[in-house]
Amino acid sequence: MVNDKKISSGFIYFFGAFGGILFGYDIGVMTGALPFLQHDWNLQNNPGAIGWITSSLMFGAIFGGAMAGQLSDRLGRRKMILISSIIFAVGSILAGIS
């Protein structure tokens, strides 16, 4: 017989780690897209604008982290992990299509 508590804990740990992997993936994607943004938006001689574009991901993470705690208290941890994973998957698909 399988212990249900171990399965659910492992499941939660997996998706928690998956969230960290997704954040690292986002940073990597931003680094790869930066030369194209510099060319398309004519930012070769504007390091301040490049810094703002690059740091916008971190600002979003700060805002999202602050909101996620409150939403997790209201909706529950599991629902928030599932919702955030679905949002990321849909966003990745839309970015891939574009």
Secondary structure by P-SEA (a helix, b strand, c coil): cccaaaaaaaaaaaaaaaaaaaaaaaaaaaaaaaaaaaaaacccccaaaaaaaaaaaaaaaaaaaaaaaaaaaaccaaaaaaaaaaaaaaaaaaaaac
